[in-house]
Amino acid sequence: MMIKKITLGFLILLVILTGCREQAITGNGPRIGITYGNIQCKLLRLGIDINEQYKTALQKYGAGIIMISVNDTDEDAGRKLSLCNGILIPGGYDIDPSRYGEKHDTRLEAVDTALDSLEFRVLAYARKMNIPVLGICRGEQMINVFYGGTLYQDIPSMLRSDNPVPHRNQVNLVFYKHATACYHDIVIEKGTLLNDLFGEKVISVNTYHHQAVKNTAPGFRVSARSVDGSVEAIENTGKQFVMGVQFHPEKMIDDNPSMPGVFRLFIEKLQTPAVHL
């Protein structure tokens, strides 16, 4: 009995220490790699998966999920990437401005340089293997930076507009800042994938961000903006499917019947799985 207790205790400790190094694969369809940074891994140890809504949206269309984290060894990350048919880059912290050749502004918020490095590696693999990529919120920004674009480090102080738009509500607690959604309209460009998806010129979306695309990366076009001019979506003009949206469709699935289409389109673009566990 004592040996069993010691073994159980060791297993629990191992889970706590390793965080999200283990890959979680569910579903029998194409496999989507989702990146996990330090804060995501820490919360996982407490049983909280802040990427759960992305996973649920993808699993609705039969996708399997592969968690690729900053805690993975280089070998483990490479093995997981080799199993992926697509990549989703989720929301999260600010991106280190050194990635796009700028110094830290005083209004820059928390960064995760390990996650920045991981996502650069993941996006490089996706480009090399020509597999589809969907970026949401920070994910859109990371796509833009990876492909050579830049960001506004802080929209309220840096984006000049005669029609300012709030892009997030923020509750400042003693030891914690919590962003809540703003809702505002975006204008969708004709002839874009978003226009094909929504069939409308103007839609209402939710946003939680204080950074945004400044200079669009070469090879990409803006597919939506808010009325203050802030970029709300980008898409690759080349052969590889790469789409980024600043809003959170995974949080609006129950409110807007068109939002699941973002994930459906992504799944449709995936290659047929070639590797099986």
C-alpha positions as CSV (number, residue, x, y, z in Angstrom):
1,M,0.0,0.0,0.0
2,M,2.8,2.4,0.9
3,I,4.5,1.6,-2.5
4,K,1.3,2.4,-4.3
5,K,1.0,5.7,-2.5
6,I,4.6,6.6,-3.3
7,T,4.1,5.7,-6.9
8,L,0.9,7.7,-7.2
9,G,2.6,10.7,-5.5
10,F,5.5,10.5,-7.9
11,L,3.1,10.5,-10.9
12,I,1.2,13.5,-9.6
13,L,4.5,15.3,-9.0
14,L,5.7,14.4,-12.5
15,V,2.5,15.9,-14.1
16,I,3.0,19.1,-12.1
17,L,6.7,19.4,-13.1
18,T,6.2,18.6,-16.7
19,G,3.2,20.8,-17.3
20,C,2.0,20.4,-20.8
21,R,4.8,18.4,-22.3
22,E,2.5,15.4,-23.0
23,Q,0.7,15.6,-26.3
24,A,-3.1,15.4,-26.2
25,I,-4.6,14.0,-29.4
26,T,-8.3,13.6,-29.8
27,G,-10.5,12.9,-32.8
28,N,-9.7,10.8,-35.9
29,G,-9.5,13.7,-38.4
30,P,-6.6,15.9,-39.5
31,R,-4.4,17.0,-36.6
32,I,-4.0,20.7,-35.6
33,G,-1.0,21.8,-33.6
34,I,-1.9,24.5,-31.0
35,T,0.9,26.4,-29.2
36,Y,1.1,26.7,-25.4
37,G,3.2,29.3,-23.7
38,N,4.4,29.5,-20.1
39,I,1.2,30.9,-18.6
40,Q,-0.9,28.3,-20.5
41,C,1.2,25.5,-19.1
42,K,1.1,26.9,-15.6
43,L,-2.7,27.0,-15.7
44,L,-2.9,23.5,-17.1
45,R,-1.2,22.3,-13.9
46,L,-4.3,23.7,-12.1
47,G,-6.7,22.0,-14.5
48,I,-7.4,25.2,-16.5
49,D,-7.0,25.0,-20.3
50,I,-7.4,28.6,-21.7
51,N,-7.1,27.2,-25.2
52,E,-10.1,24.9,-24.6
53,Q,-12.5,27.0,-26.8
54,Y,-10.2,26.8,-29.8
55,K,-10.0,23.0,-29.4
56,T,-13.7,22.6,-29.1
57,A,-14.3,24.7,-32.2
58,L,-11.9,22.5,-34.2
59,Q,-13.1,19.2,-32.7
60,K,-16.6,20.1,-33.9
61,Y,-15.3,19.4,-37.4
62,G,-13.5,16.2,-36.4
63,A,-10.0,17.6,-36.0
64,G,-7.4,16.1,-33.6
65,I,-5.4,18.4,-31.4
66,I,-1.7,18.3,-30.7
67,M,-0.4,20.5,-27.9
68,I,3.0,22.0,-28.7
69,S,4.5,23.8,-25.7
70,V,7.4,25.8,-24.5
71,N,8.1,22.9,-22.1
72,D,8.7,20.4,-25.0
73,T,12.2,19.4,-25.8
74,D,13.5,20.2,-29.3
75,E,13.0,16.6,-30.2
76,D,9.5,16.4,-28.8
77,A,8.5,19.6,-30.6
78,G,9.9,18.3,-33.8
79,R,8.1,15.0,-33.4
80,K,4.8,16.7,-32.7
81,L,5.2,19.1,-35.7
82,S,5.8,16.1,-38.0
83,L,2.3,14.8,-37.0
84,C,0.5,18.1,-37.7
85,N,-1.7,18.8,-40.8
86,G,-2.3,22.4,-39.7
87,I,-1.3,25.0,-37.1
88,L,-3.5,27.3,-35.0
89,I,-1.7,30.2,-33.2
90,P,-3.9,31.4,-30.4
91,G,-4.3,34.6,-28.4
92,G,-2.0,35.5,-25.5
93,Y,0.7,37.9,-24.4
94,D,2.3,40.7,-26.3
95,I,5.1,39.8,-28.8
96,D,8.6,41.0,-28.0
97,P,9.2,44.0,-30.3
98,S,12.8,43.0,-30.9
99,R,11.2,40.4,-33.2
100,Y,10.2,43.3,-35.6
101,G,13.2,45.6,-35.0
102,E,11.8,47.9,-32.3
103,K,12.7,48.7,-28.7
104,H,10.3,48.1,-25.8
105,D,7.8,50.9,-25.4
106,T,6.7,51.8,-21.8
107,R,3.2,50.6,-22.7
108,L,4.3,47.2,-23.8
109,E,2.7,44.5,-21.6
110,A,3.9,41.0,-20.6
111,V,5.8,39.0,-23.1
112,D,6.8,35.3,-23.4
113,T,10.0,35.2,-25.3
114,A,10.0,31.4,-25.2
115,L,6.6,31.3,-26.8
116,D,7.8,33.8,-29.5
117,S,10.7,31.4,-30.3
118,L,8.4,28.4,-30.4
119,E,5.9,30.0,-32.7
120,F,8.6,31.2,-35.0
121,R,9.8,27.6,-35.3
122,V,6.2,26.3,-35.8
123,L,5.5,28.9,-38.5
124,A,8.8,28.2,-40.2
125,Y,7.8,24.5,-40.3
126,A,4.3,25.3,-41.6
127,R,5.8,27.4,-44.4
128,K,8.4,24.8,-45.4
129,M,5.7,22.0,-45.4
130,N,3.0,24.2,-47.0
131,I,0.5,23.4,-44.3
132,P,-2.4,25.7,-43.4
133,V,-2.2,28.2,-40.6
134,L,-4.9,30.1,-38.7
135,G,-4.0,32.8,-36.3
136,I,-6.3,34.4,-33.8
137,C,-5.7,37.7,-31.9
138,R,-2.0,37.4,-30.9
139,G,-1.9,34.7,-33.5
140,E,-2.7,37.2,-36.3
141,Q,0.0,39.5,-35.0
142,M,2.6,36.7,-34.8
143,I,1.9,35.7,-38.4
144,N,2.4,39.2,-39.5
145,V,5.7,39.6,-37.5
146,F,7.0,36.2,-38.7
147,Y,6.5,37.1,-42.3
148,G,8.2,40.5,-42.0
149,G,5.5,42.9,-40.8
150,T,5.4,45.2,-37.7
151,L,3.0,46.0,-34.9
152,Y,1.6,48.9,-33.0
153,Q,2.9,48.1,-29.5
154,D,-0.1,50.0,-28.0
155,I,-3.1,51.0,-30.1
156,P,-4.5,53.8,-27.9
157,S,-1.3,55.8,-27.8
158,M,0.1,54.9,-31.3
159,L,-2.7,54.6,-33.7
160,R,-3.9,58.0,-34.8
161,S,-7.5,58.2,-35.9
162,D,-10.4,60.7,-36.1
163,N,-12.7,57.8,-35.2
164,P,-11.1,56.0,-32.3
165,V,-12.4,52.6,-31.4
166,P,-12.0,50.8,-28.0
167,H,-10.5,47.3,-28.7
168,R,-10.7,45.9,-25.2
169,N,-12.1,46.6,-21.7
170,Q,-9.6,46.0,-18.9
171,V,-10.2,45.4,-15.2
172,N,-7.2,46.3,-13.1
173,L,-7.0,44.3,-9.9
174,V,-4.3,44.5,-7.3
175,F,-2.1,41.8,-8.7
176,Y,-3.8,41.0,-12.0
177,K,-5.1,42.7,-15.1
178,H,-8.0,41.1,-16.9
179,A,-9.1,42.0,-20.4
180,T,-12.8,41.7,-21.3
181,A,-14.3,41.9,-24.7
182,C,-15.2,45.0,-26.7
183,Y,-17.7,44.7,-29.5
184,H,-17.3,46.9,-32.6
185,D,-17.9,46.7,-36.3
186,I,-15.3,45.7,-38.9
187,V,-15.4,46.4,-42.6
188,I,-14.6,43.4,-44.8
189,E,-12.7,43.9,-48.1
190,K,-14.3,42.5,-51.2
191,G,-12.7,39.6,-52.9
192,T,-11.2,38.2,-49.7
193,L,-11.7,34.9,-47.9
194,L,-13.6,36.7,-45.1
195,N,-15.9,38.2,-47.6
196,D,-16.6,34.7,-49.0
197,L,-17.2,33.4,-45.5
198,F,-19.5,36.1,-44.2
199,G,-21.1,37.4,-47.3
200,E,-21.4,40.8,-45.7
201,K,-19.4,44.0,-45.8
202,V,-19.8,45.0,-42.1
203,I,-20.0,42.6,-39.2
204,S,-19.8,43.0,-35.4
205,V,-16.9,41.3,-33.6
206,N,-15.4,40.9,-30.2
207,T,-11.8,42.0,-29.5
208,Y,-9.5,41.9,-26.4
209,H,-6.3,43.4,-27.7
210,H,-4.1,46.5,-27.3
211,Q,-1.7,45.7,-30.1
212,A,-2.4,45.4,-33.8
213,V,-0.8,45.1,-37.2
214,K,1.0,48.3,-38.3
215,N,2.9,47.4,-41.5
216,T,1.4,44.4,-43.2
217,A,3.9,41.6,-44.0
218,P,5.0,41.2,-47.7
219,G,2.8,38.7,-49.5
220,F,-0.3,39.5,-47.3
221,R,-3.3,41.7,-47.7
222,V,-5.6,43.2,-45.2
223,S,-9.0,41.6,-45.4
224,A,-10.8,43.7,-42.7
225,R,-10.4,46.9,-40.7
226,S,-12.3,48.6,-37.9
227,V,-13.5,52.2,-38.5
228,D,-10.4,53.6,-36.8
229,G,-8.3,51.9,-39.5
230,S,-6.9,49.2,-37.2
231,V,-6.2,45.9,-39.1
232,E,-8.7,43.2,-38.0
233,A,-7.8,40.4,-40.5
234,I,-5.0,39.5,-42.9
235,E,-4.5,36.7,-45.4
236,N,-1.7,35.3,-47.5
237,T,-1.9,36.0,-51.2
238,G,0.3,33.0,-52.1
239,K,-0.4,29.3,-52.4
240,Q,-0.2,28.5,-48.7
241,F,-3.4,29.1,-46.7
242,V,-2.5,31.5,-43.9
243,M,-5.3,33.6,-42.3
244,G,-5.2,35.8,-39.2
245,V,-8.1,37.4,-37.5
246,Q,-7.9,39.9,-34.6
247,F,-11.2,38.9,-33.2
248,H,-12.2,35.7,-31.4
249,P,-14.6,33.5,-33.5
250,E,-14.3,30.7,-31.0
251,K,-16.0,32.9,-28.4
252,M,-18.8,33.9,-30.8
253,I,-19.9,30.5,-32.1
254,D,-23.2,30.6,-30.2
255,D,-23.9,34.2,-31.0
256,N,-23.1,34.4,-34.7
257,P,-24.0,31.4,-37.0
258,S,-21.3,32.5,-39.5
259,M,-18.4,32.3,-37.0
260,P,-17.9,28.5,-37.1
261,G,-17.2,29.0,-40.8
262,V,-13.7,30.3,-39.9
263,F,-12.8,26.9,-38.4
264,R,-14.7,25.0,-41.1
265,L,-12.7,26.7,-43.8
266,F,-9.4,26.0,-42.0
267,I,-10.3,22.3,-41.7
268,E,-11.2,22.2,-45.4
269,K,-7.7,23.5,-46.3
270,L,-5.9,20.8,-44.3
271,Q,-4.0,18.0,-46.0
272,T,-5.2,14.4,-45.6
273,P,-3.3,13.0,-42.5
274,A,-0.3,11.0,-43.6
275,V,1.1,10.0,-40.2
276,H,-0.7,7.9,-37.6
277,L,0.3,7.2,-34.0
